[in-house]
């Protein structure tokens, strides 16, 4: 998984929402100045991603043409 193409940081155009997808299948979501708004684990199957927050919240998304669509948000890979 360490070399998976979706590992890294994904951000909204305005930079307010940031997802960091780690190679150990953990994620951290930052919102505005709140760096650790959500944390949990994720699983990628093909282009589909499922999130399980440590508090029990679940969500999903899809990678299409290098863009992550998640819960009404559009996130782009941070270079």
PDB file of N, CA, C and O in Angstrom:
ATOM      1  N   UNK A   1       0.824  -1.194   0.000  1.00  0.00           N
ATOM      2  CA  UNK A   1       0.000   0.000   0.000  1.00  0.00           C
ATOM      3  C   UNK A   1       0.867   1.257   0.000  1.00  0.00           C
ATOM      4  O   UNK A   1       0.392   2.316  -0.409  1.00  0.00           O
ATOM      5  N   UNK A   2       2.109   1.177   0.440  1.00  0.00           N
ATOM      6  CA  UNK A   2       2.966   2.355   0.566  1.00  0.00           C
ATOM      7  C   UNK A   2       3.130   3.109  -0.745  1.00  0.00           C
ATOM      8  O   UNK A   2       3.333   4.323  -0.739  1.00  0.00           O
ATOM      9  N   UNK A   3       3.044   2.406  -1.863  1.00  0.00           N
ATOM     10  CA  UNK A   3       3.214   3.074  -3.152  1.00  0.00           C
ATOM     11  C   UNK A   3       1.878   3.276  -3.875  1.00  0.00           C
ATOM     12  O   UNK A   3       1.854   3.550  -5.075  1.00  0.00           O
ATOM     13  N   UNK A   4       0.780   3.142  -3.150  1.00  0.00           N
ATOM     14  CA  UNK A   4      -0.536   3.314  -3.757  1.00  0.00           C
ATOM     15  C   UNK A   4      -0.699   4.749  -4.248  1.00  0.00           C
ATOM     16  O   UNK A   4      -0.279   5.679  -3.561  1.00  0.00           O
ATOM     17  N   UNK A   5      -1.295   4.948  -5.411  1.00  0.00           N
ATOM     18  CA  UNK A   5      -1.379   6.304  -5.980  1.00  0.00           C
ATOM     19  C   UNK A   5      -2.254   7.274  -5.190  1.00  0.00           C
ATOM     20  O   UNK A   5      -2.207   8.478  -5.443  1.00  0.00           O
ATOM     21  N   UNK A   6      -3.047   6.785  -4.247  1.00  0.00           N
ATOM     22  CA  UNK A   6      -3.925   7.694  -3.502  1.00  0.00           C
ATOM     23  C   UNK A   6      -3.346   8.113  -2.152  1.00  0.00           C
ATOM     24  O   UNK A   6      -3.946   8.936  -1.460  1.00  0.00           O
ATOM     25  N   UNK A   7      -2.203   7.570  -1.765  1.00  0.00           N
ATOM     26  CA  UNK A   7      -1.536   7.957  -0.525  1.00  0.00           C
ATOM     27  C   UNK A   7      -1.087   9.405  -0.654  1.00  0.00           C
ATOM     28  O   UNK A   7      -0.560   9.805  -1.692  1.00  0.00           O
ATOM     29  N   UNK A   8      -1.295  10.189   0.397  1.00  0.00           N
ATOM     30  CA  UNK A   8      -0.839  11.572   0.395  1.00  0.00           C
ATOM     31  C   UNK A   8      -1.910  12.510   0.914  1.00  0.00           C
ATOM     32  O   UNK A   8      -2.842  12.089   1.600  1.00  0.00           O
ATOM     33  N   UNK A   9      -1.773  13.776   0.582  1.00  0.00           N
ATOM     34  CA  UNK A   9      -2.677  14.807   1.079  1.00  0.00           C
ATOM     35  C   UNK A   9      -3.586  15.282  -0.049  1.00  0.00           C
ATOM     36  O   UNK A   9      -3.141  15.545  -1.166  1.00  0.00           O
ATOM     37  N   UNK A  10      -4.876  15.384   0.279  1.00  0.00           N
ATOM     38  CA  UNK A  10      -5.912  15.831  -0.639  1.00  0.00           C
ATOM     39  C   UNK A  10      -6.578  17.051  -0.022  1.00  0.00           C
ATOM     40  O   UNK A  10      -6.901  17.038   1.166  1.00  0.00           O
ATOM     41  N   UNK A  11      -6.789  18.105  -0.804  1.00  0.00           N
ATOM     42  CA  UNK A  11      -7.343  19.353  -0.267  1.00  0.00           C
ATOM     43  C   UNK A  11      -8.437  19.906  -1.177  1.00  0.00           C
ATOM     44  O   UNK A  11      -8.436  19.679  -2.387  1.00  0.00           O
ATOM     45  N   UNK A  12      -9.372  20.638  -0.564  1.00  0.00           N
ATOM     46  CA  UNK A  12     -10.362  21.370  -1.348  1.00  0.00           C
ATOM     47  C   UNK A  12      -9.671  22.583  -1.970  1.00  0.00           C
ATOM     48  O   UNK A  12      -8.605  22.992  -1.511  1.00  0.00           O
ATOM     49  N   UNK A  13     -10.265  23.152  -2.998  1.00  0.00           N
ATOM     50  CA  UNK A  13      -9.653  24.298  -3.685  1.00  0.00           C
ATOM     51  C   UNK A  13      -9.338  25.440  -2.738  1.00  0.00           C
ATOM     52  O   UNK A  13      -8.318  26.111  -2.892  1.00  0.00           O
ATOM     53  N   UNK A  14     -10.216  25.669  -1.749  1.00  0.00           N
ATOM     54  CA  UNK A  14      -9.987  26.767  -0.809  1.00  0.00           C
ATOM     55  C   UNK A  14      -9.042  26.388   0.333  1.00  0.00           C
ATOM     56  O   UNK A  14      -8.714  27.227   1.172  1.00  0.00           O
ATOM     57  N   UNK A  15      -8.602  25.119   0.365  1.00  0.00           N
ATOM     58  CA  UNK A  15      -7.659  24.663   1.377  1.00  0.00           C
ATOM     59  C   UNK A  15      -8.256  24.449   2.757  1.00  0.00           C
ATOM     60  O   UNK A  15      -7.522  24.159   3.702  1.00  0.00           O
ATOM     61  N   UNK A  16      -9.560  24.583   2.897  1.00  0.00           N
ATOM     62  CA  UNK A  16     -10.195  24.481   4.215  1.00  0.00           C
ATOM     63  C   UNK A  16     -10.343  23.040   4.698  1.00  0.00           C
ATOM     64  O   UNK A  16     -10.338  22.797   5.905  1.00  0.00           O
ATOM     65  N   UNK A  17     -10.473  22.087   3.787  1.00  0.00           N
ATOM     66  CA  UNK A  17     -10.598  20.673   4.148  1.00  0.00           C
ATOM     67  C   UNK A  17      -9.388  19.951   3.586  1.00  0.00           C
ATOM     68  O   UNK A  17      -9.067  20.066   2.404  1.00  0.00           O
ATOM     69  N   UNK A  18      -8.714  19.195   4.466  1.00  0.00           N
ATOM     70  CA  UNK A  18      -7.526  18.457   4.053  1.00  0.00           C
ATOM     71  C   UNK A  18      -7.611  17.024   4.569  1.00  0.00           C
ATOM     72  O   UNK A  18      -7.866  16.801   5.753  1.00  0.00           O
ATOM     73  N   UNK A  19      -7.400  16.064   3.689  1.00  0.00           N
ATOM     74  CA  UNK A  19      -7.357  14.647   4.053  1.00  0.00           C
ATOM     75  C   UNK A  19      -5.938  14.154   3.844  1.00  0.00           C
ATOM     76  O   UNK A  19      -5.371  14.315   2.763  1.00  0.00           O
ATOM     77  N   UNK A  20      -5.370  13.558   4.868  1.00  0.00           N
ATOM     78  CA  UNK A  20      -4.079  12.907   4.712  1.00  0.00           C
ATOM     79  C   UNK A  20      -4.306  11.409   4.785  1.00  0.00           C
ATOM     80  O   UNK A  20      -4.710  10.885   5.823  1.00  0.00           O
ATOM     81  N   UNK A  21      -4.047  10.721   3.688  1.00  0.00           N
ATOM     82  CA  UNK A  21      -4.189   9.267   3.618  1.00  0.00           C
ATOM     83  C   UNK A  21      -2.809   8.650   3.793  1.00  0.00           C
ATOM     84  O   UNK A  21      -1.930   8.844   2.954  1.00  0.00           O
ATOM     85  N   UNK A  22      -2.615   7.910   4.876  1.00  0.00           N
ATOM     86  CA  UNK A  22      -1.327   7.300   5.184  1.00  0.00           C
ATOM     87  C   UNK A  22      -1.248   5.873   4.647  1.00  0.00           C
ATOM     88  O   UNK A  22      -2.267   5.228   4.402  1.00  0.00           O
ATOM     89  N   UNK A  23      -0.039   5.404   4.474  1.00  0.00           N
ATOM     90  CA  UNK A  23       0.201   4.062   3.935  1.00  0.00           C
ATOM     91  C   UNK A  23      -0.311   2.958   4.867  1.00  0.00           C
ATOM     92  O   UNK A  23      -0.526   1.830   4.426  1.00  0.00           O
ATOM     93  N   UNK A  24      -0.507   3.275   6.149  1.00  0.00           N
ATOM     94  CA  UNK A  24      -0.982   2.272   7.107  1.00  0.00           C
ATOM     95  C   UNK A  24      -2.519   2.233   7.183  1.00  0.00           C
ATOM     96  O   UNK A  24      -3.086   1.705   8.138  1.00  0.00           O
ATOM     97  N   UNK A  25      -3.178   2.797   6.168  1.00  0.00           N
ATOM     98  CA  UNK A  25      -4.638   2.837   6.063  1.00  0.00           C
ATOM     99  C   UNK A  25      -5.298   3.685   7.153  1.00  0.00           C
ATOM    100  O   UNK A  25      -6.457   3.463   7.502  1.00  0.00           O
ATOM    101  N   UNK A  26      -4.568   4.638   7.679  1.00  0.00           N
ATOM    102  CA  UNK A  26      -5.118   5.616   8.612  1.00  0.00           C
ATOM    103  C   UNK A  26      -5.292   6.921   7.854  1.00  0.00           C
ATOM    104  O   UNK A  26      -4.575   7.196   6.891  1.00  0.00           O
ATOM    105  N   UNK A  27      -6.257   7.724   8.302  1.00  0.00           N
ATOM    106  CA  UNK A  27      -6.434   9.044   7.710  1.00  0.00           C
ATOM    107  C   UNK A  27      -6.614  10.072   8.802  1.00  0.00           C
ATOM    108  O   UNK A  27      -7.009   9.752   9.924  1.00  0.00           O
ATOM    109  N   UNK A  28      -6.321  11.301   8.460  1.00  0.00           N
ATOM    110  CA  UNK A  28      -6.569  12.428   9.342  1.00  0.00           C
ATOM    111  C   UNK A  28      -7.179  13.530   8.494  1.00  0.00           C
ATOM    112  O   UNK A  28      -6.666  13.859   7.425  1.00  0.00           O
ATOM    113  N   UNK A  29      -8.273  14.096   8.975  1.00  0.00           N
ATOM    114  CA  UNK A  29      -8.932  15.178   8.262  1.00  0.00           C
ATOM    115  C   UNK A  29      -8.792  16.461   9.061  1.00  0.00           C
ATOM    116  O   UNK A  29      -9.116  16.503  10.248  1.00  0.00           O
ATOM    117  N   UNK A  30      -8.310  17.499   8.407  1.00  0.00           N
ATOM    118  CA  UNK A  30      -8.207  18.827   9.017  1.00  0.00           C
ATOM    119  C   UNK A  30      -9.292  19.705   8.417  1.00  0.00           C
ATOM    120  O   UNK A  30      -9.622  19.591   7.236  1.00  0.00           O
ATOM    121  N   UNK A  31      -9.845  20.588   9.253  1.00  0.00           N
ATOM    122  CA  UNK A  31     -10.886  21.529   8.803  1.00  0.00           C
ATOM    123  C   UNK A  31     -10.503  22.914   9.292  1.00  0.00           C
ATOM    124  O   UNK A  31     -10.481  23.180  10.494  1.00  0.00           O
ATOM    125  N   UNK A  32     -10.201  23.793   8.345  1.00  0.00           N
ATOM    126  CA  UNK A  32      -9.770  25.137   8.715  1.00  0.00           C
ATOM    127  C   UNK A  32      -8.518  25.070   9.559  1.00  0.00           C
ATOM    128  O   UNK A  32      -7.527  24.463   9.152  1.00  0.00           O
ATOM    129  N   UNK A  33      -8.545  25.684  10.729  1.00  0.00           N
ATOM    130  CA  UNK A  33      -7.381  25.682  11.632  1.00  0.00           C
ATOM    131  C   UNK A  33      -7.370  24.469  12.558  1.00  0.00           C
ATOM    132  O   UNK A  33      -6.420  24.278  13.316  1.00  0.00           O
ATOM    133  N   UNK A  34      -8.400  23.665  12.504  1.00  0.00           N
ATOM    134  CA  UNK A  34      -8.491  22.469  13.348  1.00  0.00           C
ATOM    135  C   UNK A  34      -7.791  21.309  12.644  1.00  0.00           C
ATOM    136  O   UNK A  34      -8.362  20.679  11.754  1.00  0.00           O
ATOM    137  N   UNK A  35      -6.558  21.033  13.048  1.00  0.00           N
ATOM    138  CA  UNK A  35      -5.722  20.063  12.344  1.00  0.00           C
ATOM    139  C   UNK A  35      -6.210  18.623  12.453  1.00  0.00           C
ATOM    140  O   UNK A  35      -6.072  17.863  11.494  1.00  0.00           O
ATOM    141  N   UNK A  36      -6.757  18.235  13.556  1.00  0.00           N
ATOM    142  CA  UNK A  36      -7.194  16.844  13.746  1.00  0.00           C
ATOM    143  C   UNK A  36      -8.695  16.785  13.994  1.00  0.00           C
ATOM    144  O   UNK A  36      -9.144  16.308  15.036  1.00  0.00           O
ATOM    145  N   UNK A  37      -9.455  17.269  13.040  1.00  0.00           N
ATOM    146  CA  UNK A  37     -10.911  17.283  13.194  1.00  0.00           C
ATOM    147  C   UNK A  37     -11.459  15.860  13.228  1.00  0.00           C
ATOM    148  O   UNK A  37     -12.330  15.552  14.041  1.00  0.00           O
ATOM    149  N   UNK A  38     -10.962  15.003  12.362  1.00  0.00           N
ATOM    150  CA  UNK A  38     -11.408  13.609  12.295  1.00  0.00           C
ATOM    151  C   UNK A  38     -10.204  12.715  12.033  1.00  0.00           C
ATOM    152  O   UNK A  38      -9.286  13.078  11.297  1.00  0.00           O
ATOM    153  N   UNK A  39     -10.229  11.550  12.645  1.00  0.00           N
ATOM    154  CA  UNK A  39      -9.183  10.547  12.443  1.00  0.00           C
ATOM    155  C   UNK A  39      -9.839   9.184  12.386  1.00  0.00           C
ATOM    156  O   UNK A  39     -10.883   8.961  12.999  1.00  0.00           O
ATOM    157  N   UNK A  40      -9.230   8.280  11.654  1.00  0.00           N
ATOM    158  CA  UNK A  40      -9.773   6.937  11.580  1.00  0.00           C
ATOM    159  C   UNK A  40      -9.001   6.104  10.588  1.00  0.00           C
ATOM    160  O   UNK A  40      -7.833   6.372  10.307  1.00  0.00           O
ATOM    161  N   UNK A  41      -9.659   5.090  10.060  1.00  0.00           N
ATOM    162  CA  UNK A  41      -9.011   4.259   9.047  1.00  0.00           C
ATOM    163  C   UNK A  41      -9.858   4.269   7.777  1.00  0.00           C
ATOM    164  O   UNK A  41     -11.030   4.644   7.784  1.00  0.00           O
ATOM    165  N   UNK A  42      -9.231   3.851   6.707  1.00  0.00           N
ATOM    166  CA  UNK A  42      -9.891   3.845   5.410  1.00  0.00           C
ATOM    167  C   UNK A  42      -9.492   2.602   4.637  1.00  0.00           C
ATOM    168  O   UNK A  42      -8.501   1.942   4.947  1.00  0.00           O
ATOM    169  N   UNK A  43     -10.286   2.301   3.628  1.00  0.00           N
ATOM    170  CA  UNK A  43      -9.980   1.200   2.724  1.00  0.00           C
ATOM    171  C   UNK A  43     -10.313   1.644   1.309  1.00  0.00           C
ATOM    172  O   UNK A  43     -11.382   2.200   1.055  1.00  0.00           O
ATOM    173  N   UNK A  44      -9.389   1.395   0.392  1.00  0.00           N
ATOM    174  CA  UNK A  44      -9.607   1.712  -1.019  1.00  0.00           C
ATOM    175  C   UNK A  44      -9.818   0.411  -1.778  1.00  0.00           C
ATOM    176  O   UNK A  44      -9.024  -0.523  -1.665  1.00  0.00           O
ATOM    177  N   UNK A  45     -10.898   0.362  -2.552  1.00  0.00           N
ATOM    178  CA  UNK A  45     -11.180  -0.766  -3.430  1.00  0.00           C
ATOM    179  C   UNK A  45     -11.373  -0.189  -4.824  1.00  0.00           C
ATOM    180  O   UNK A  45     -12.386   0.453  -5.101  1.00  0.00           O
ATOM    181  N   UNK A  46     -10.416  -0.416  -5.691  1.00  0.00           N
ATOM    182  CA  UNK A  46     -10.468   0.206  -7.016  1.00  0.00           C
ATOM    183  C   UNK A  46     -10.355   1.709  -6.870  1.00  0.00           C
ATOM    184  O   UNK A  46      -9.335   2.211  -6.400  1.00  0.00           O
ATOM    185  N   UNK A  47     -11.392   2.435  -7.269  1.00  0.00           N
ATOM    186  CA  UNK A  47     -11.422   3.890  -7.129  1.00  0.00           C
ATOM    187  C   UNK A  47     -12.355   4.349  -6.011  1.00  0.00           C
ATOM    188  O   UNK A  47     -12.592   5.546  -5.850  1.00  0.00           O
ATOM    189  N   UNK A  48     -12.880   3.406  -5.245  1.00  0.00           N
ATOM    190  CA  UNK A  48     -13.839   3.688  -4.170  1.00  0.00           C
ATOM    191  C   UNK A  48     -13.119   3.702  -2.830  1.00  0.00           C
ATOM    192  O   UNK A  48     -12.305   2.819  -2.560  1.00  0.00           O
ATOM    193  N   UNK A  49     -13.406   4.699  -1.981  1.00  0.00           N
ATOM    194  CA  UNK A  49     -12.791   4.771  -0.658  1.00  0.00           C
ATOM    195  C   UNK A  49     -13.882   4.794   0.408  1.00  0.00           C
ATOM    196  O   UNK A  49     -14.887   5.493   0.281  1.00  0.00           O
ATOM    197  N   UNK A  50     -13.658   4.014   1.457  1.00  0.00           N
ATOM    198  CA  UNK A  50     -14.556   3.998   2.605  1.00  0.00           C
ATOM    199  C   UNK A  50     -13.770   4.480   3.822  1.00  0.00           C
ATOM    200  O   UNK A  50     -12.621   4.087   4.026  1.00  0.00           O
ATOM    201  N   UNK A  51     -14.400   5.334   4.625  1.00  0.00           N
ATOM    202  CA  UNK A  51     -13.798   5.885   5.835  1.00  0.00           C
ATOM    203  C   UNK A  51     -14.563   5.395   7.058  1.00  0.00           C
ATOM    204  O   UNK A  51     -15.791   5.313   7.035  1.00  0.00           O
ATOM    205  N   UNK A  52     -13.842   5.070   8.122  1.00  0.00           N
ATOM    206  CA  UNK A  52     -14.420   4.741   9.421  1.00  0.00           C
ATOM    207  C   UNK A  52     -13.721   5.620  10.455  1.00  0.00           C
ATOM    208  O   UNK A  52     -12.576   5.363  10.827  1.00  0.00           O
ATOM    209  N   UNK A  53     -14.413   6.647  10.910  1.00  0.00           N
ATOM    210  CA  UNK A  53     -13.873   7.550  11.916  1.00  0.00           C
ATOM    211  C   UNK A  53     -13.734   6.806  13.238  1.00  0.00           C
ATOM    212  O   UNK A  53     -14.500   5.884  13.515  1.00  0.00           O
ATOM    213  N   UNK A  54     -12.763   7.200  14.052  1.00  0.00           N
ATOM    214  CA  UNK A  54     -12.548   6.551  15.345  1.00  0.00           C
ATOM    215  C   UNK A  54     -13.753   6.677  16.274  1.00  0.00           C
ATOM    216  O   UNK A  54     -13.872   5.908  17.227  1.00  0.00           O
ATOM    217  N   UNK A  55     -14.646   7.627  16.017  1.00  0.00           N
ATOM    218  CA  UNK A  55     -15.844   7.790  16.852  1.00  0.00           C
ATOM    219  C   UNK A  55     -17.012   6.948  16.356  1.00  0.00           C
ATOM    220  O   UNK A  55     -18.059   6.907  17.003  1.00  0.00           O
ATOM    221  N   UNK A  56     -16.848   6.264  15.194  1.00  0.00           N
ATOM    222  CA  UNK A  56     -17.903   5.415  14.657  1.00  0.00           C
ATOM    223  C   UNK A  56     -18.589   5.968  13.421  1.00  0.00           C
ATOM    224  O   UNK A  56     -19.376   5.261  12.792  1.00  0.00           O
ATOM    225  N   UNK A  57     -18.313   7.211  13.057  1.00  0.00           N
ATOM    226  CA  UNK A  57     -18.884   7.824  11.858  1.00  0.00           C
ATOM    227  C   UNK A  57     -18.308   7.147  10.617  1.00  0.00           C
ATOM    228  O   UNK A  57     -17.122   6.818  10.586  1.00  0.00           O
ATOM    229  N   UNK A  58     -19.134   6.937   9.601  1.00  0.00           N
ATOM    230  CA  UNK A  58     -18.660   6.347   8.354  1.00  0.00           C
ATOM    231  C   UNK A  58     -18.955   7.283   7.191  1.00  0.00           C
ATOM    232  O   UNK A  58     -19.894   8.079   7.239  1.00  0.00           O
ATOM    233  N   UNK A  59     -18.145   7.179   6.151  1.00  0.00           N
ATOM    234  CA  UNK A  59     -18.326   7.981   4.947  1.00  0.00           C
ATOM    235  C   UNK A  59     -17.655   7.253   3.802  1.00  0.00           C
ATOM    236  O   UNK A  59     -16.950   6.265   4.006  1.00  0.00           O
ATOM    237  N   UNK A  60     -17.880   7.749   2.594  1.00  0.00           N
ATOM    238  CA  UNK A  60     -17.233   7.141   1.443  1.00  0.00           C
ATOM    239  C   UNK A  60     -16.953   8.210   0.398  1.00  0.00           C
ATOM    240  O   UNK A  60     -17.329   9.372   0.550  1.00  0.00           O
ATOM    241  N   UNK A  61     -16.291   7.791  -0.653  1.00  0.00           N
ATOM    242  CA  UNK A  61     -15.966   8.704  -1.734  1.00  0.00           C
ATOM    243  C   UNK A  61     -15.465   7.930  -2.939  1.00  0.00           C
ATOM    244  O   UNK A  61     -15.386   6.702  -2.924  1.00  0.00           O
ATOM    245  N   UNK A  62     -15.131   8.670  -3.975  1.00  0.00           N
ATOM    246  CA  UNK A  62     -14.654   8.042  -5.201  1.00  0.00           C
ATOM    247  C   UNK A  62     -13.593   8.915  -5.844  1.00  0.00           C
ATOM    248  O   UNK A  62     -13.712  10.139  -5.883  1.00  0.00           O
ATOM    249  N   UNK A  63     -12.558   8.267  -6.346  1.00  0.00           N
ATOM    250  CA  UNK A  63     -11.511   8.939  -7.099  1.00  0.00           C
ATOM    251  C   UNK A  63     -11.875   8.854  -8.575  1.00  0.00           C
ATOM    252  O   UNK A  63     -12.038   7.758  -9.112  1.00  0.00           O
ATOM    253  N   UNK A  64     -12.002   9.999  -9.233  1.00  0.00           N
ATOM    254  CA  UNK A  64     -12.310  10.040 -10.660  1.00  0.00           C
ATOM    255  C   UNK A  64     -11.344  11.003 -11.325  1.00  0.00           C
ATOM    256  O   UNK A  64     -11.306  12.185 -10.986  1.00  0.00           O
ATOM    257  N   UNK A  65     -10.562  10.499 -12.270  1.00  0.00           N
ATOM    258  CA  UNK A  65      -9.614  11.322 -13.028  1.00  0.00           C
ATOM    259  C   UNK A  65      -8.713  12.150 -12.120  1.00  0.00           C
ATOM    260  O   UNK A  65      -8.493  13.333 -12.381  1.00  0.00           O
ATOM    261  N   UNK A  66      -8.188  11.539 -11.052  1.00  0.00           N
ATOM    262  CA  UNK A  66      -7.252  12.211 -10.167  1.00  0.00           C
ATOM    263  C   UNK A  66      -7.872  13.181  -9.188  1.00  0.00           C
ATOM    264  O   UNK A  66      -7.164  13.987  -8.584  1.00  0.00           O
ATOM    265  N   UNK A  67      -9.185  13.120  -9.019  1.00  0.00           N
ATOM    266  CA  UNK A  67      -9.901  13.997  -8.094  1.00  0.00           C
ATOM    267  C   UNK A  67     -10.685  13.113  -7.128  1.00  0.00           C
ATOM    268  O   UNK A  67     -11.260  12.102  -7.531  1.00  0.00           O
ATOM    269  N   UNK A  68     -10.706  13.504  -5.827  1.00  0.00           N
ATOM    270  CA  UNK A  68     -11.453  12.759  -4.819  1.00  0.00           C
ATOM    271  C   UNK A  68     -12.774  13.469  -4.552  1.00  0.00           C
ATOM    272  O   UNK A  68     -12.800  14.630  -4.141  1.00  0.00           O
ATOM    273  N   UNK A  69     -13.865  12.758  -4.789  1.00  0.00           N
ATOM    274  CA  UNK A  69     -15.210  13.250  -4.504  1.00  0.00           C
ATOM    275  C   UNK A  69     -15.672  12.565  -3.227  1.00  0.00           C
ATOM    276  O   UNK A  69     -15.819  11.343  -3.184  1.00  0.00           O
ATOM    277  N   UNK A  70     -15.902  13.365  -2.182  1.00  0.00           N
ATOM    278  CA  UNK A  70     -16.196  12.809  -0.860  1.00  0.00           C
ATOM    279  C   UNK A  70     -17.216  13.685  -0.145  1.00  0.00           C
ATOM    280  O   UNK A  70     -16.952  14.858   0.122  1.00  0.00           O
ATOM    281  N   UNK A  71     -18.376  13.123   0.165  1.00  0.00           N
ATOM    282  CA  UNK A  71     -19.406  13.786   0.974  1.00  0.00           C
ATOM    283  C   UNK A  71     -19.732  15.193   0.481  1.00  0.00           C
ATOM    284  O   UNK A  71     -19.837  16.128   1.275  1.00  0.00           O
ATOM    285  N   UNK A  72     -19.891  15.335  -0.826  1.00  0.00           N
ATOM    286  CA  UNK A  72     -20.225  16.628  -1.404  1.00  0.00           C
ATOM    287  C   UNK A  72     -19.040  17.557  -1.605  1.00  0.00           C
ATOM    288  O   UNK A  72     -19.195  18.673  -2.099  1.00  0.00           O
ATOM    289  N   UNK A  73     -17.860  17.096  -1.222  1.00  0.00           N
ATOM    290  CA  UNK A  73     -16.648  17.896  -1.392  1.00  0.00           C
ATOM    291  C   UNK A  73     -15.842  17.378  -2.565  1.00  0.00           C
ATOM    292  O   UNK A  73     -15.956  16.216  -2.955  1.00  0.00           O
ATOM    293  N   UNK A  74     -15.029  18.258  -3.118  1.00  0.00           N
ATOM    294  CA  UNK A  74     -14.107  17.904  -4.206  1.00  0.00           C
ATOM    295  C   UNK A  74     -12.709  18.218  -3.697  1.00  0.00           C
ATOM    296  O   UNK A  74     -12.397  19.360  -3.361  1.00  0.00           O
ATOM    297  N   UNK A  75     -11.871  17.184  -3.646  1.00  0.00           N
ATOM    298  CA  UNK A  75     -10.512  17.345  -3.127  1.00  0.00           C
ATOM    299  C   UNK A  75      -9.499  17.001  -4.216  1.00  0.00           C
ATOM    300  O   UNK A  75      -9.706  16.093  -5.021  1.00  0.00           O
ATOM    301  N   UNK A  76      -8.400  17.752  -4.217  1.00  0.00           N
ATOM    302  CA  UNK A  76      -7.341  17.581  -5.209  1.00  0.00           C
ATOM    303  C   UNK A  76      -6.055  17.198  -4.495  1.00  0.00           C
ATOM    304  O   UNK A  76      -5.819  17.605  -3.358  1.00  0.00           O
ATOM    305  N   UNK A  77      -5.235  16.419  -5.167  1.00  0.00           N
ATOM    306  CA  UNK A  77      -3.964  16.002  -4.585  1.00  0.00           C
ATOM    307  C   UNK A  77      -3.078  17.226  -4.380  1.00  0.00           C
ATOM    308  O   UNK A  77      -2.915  18.058  -5.273  1.00  0.00           O
ATOM    309  N   UNK A  78      -2.517  17.310  -3.189  1.00  0.00           N
ATOM    310  CA  UNK A  78      -1.555  18.376  -2.896  1.00  0.00           C
ATOM    311  C   UNK A  78      -0.189  17.906  -3.349  1.00  0.00           C
ATOM    312  O   UNK A  78       0.282  16.851  -2.925  1.00  0.00           O
ATOM    313  N   UNK A  79       0.430  18.660  -4.181  1.00  0.00           N
ATOM    314  CA  UNK A  79       1.768  18.298  -4.714  1.00  0.00           C
ATOM    315  C   UNK A  79       2.860  18.724  -3.779  1.00  0.00           C
ATOM    316  O   UNK A  79       4.037  18.502  -4.062  1.00  0.00           O
TER     317      UNK A  79
END
